[in-house]
Amino acid sequence: MTKTKKSEFRPNDFVVYPAHGVGKIVSIEEQEIAGIPLELFVISFEKDKMTLRVPTNKATEVGMRSLSSPDVVSEAMQVLRGKARVKRAMWSRRAQEYEQKINSGDLIAIAEVVRDLHRTDDQREQSYSERQLYEAALERLTREVAAVSGADEAAAQKQVGEVLVSRAA
């Protein structure tokens, strides 16, 4: 079983870890934990200055995946162009749903959160928690768009920003 996982992800590959976003596999190492030898992916999240070790046999189980295809990225951009769908539920319930979507690692779900929480200048001000969720979703989205397109994050942020502005116009 480990052999199939090994071929799926290799060192220097960019991967998406649901709870942390885009990271880069630095290496695959063997470690003995509690007397059991384990093979681990060492994933570096440069922006967060964080290193994560994920057992190779649990990688897909925890939701780790390869970067989205360019098709999925363009589908996410289409979602951003759509009209915001804000449910009439209590904020705490909506915030929970947004949090789940962000941590799902699914690019389309993250794009939905960005679309729903985006505010133009003429709209009412966001609350602190809305702003936090929006920025977290926007950062995850732009990081993956940047990694897929091979561009830097600033270019990806500009691209996403243009789509959001064009929607408002």
ZIDABEL-V15527 format. One record per helix or strand of 3 or more residues. SS is the DSSP state (H for helix, E for strand). FROM is the first residue (numbers start at 1). TO is the last residue. If there is no record, write none. Layout:
ss = [SS	SS]
from = [FROM	FROM]
to = [TO	TO]
This chain:
ss = [H	E	E	E	E	H	H	H	H	H	H]
from = [2	14	21	36	50	56	70	91	107	128	153]
to = [8	17	33	45	55	58	81	104	117	149	168]
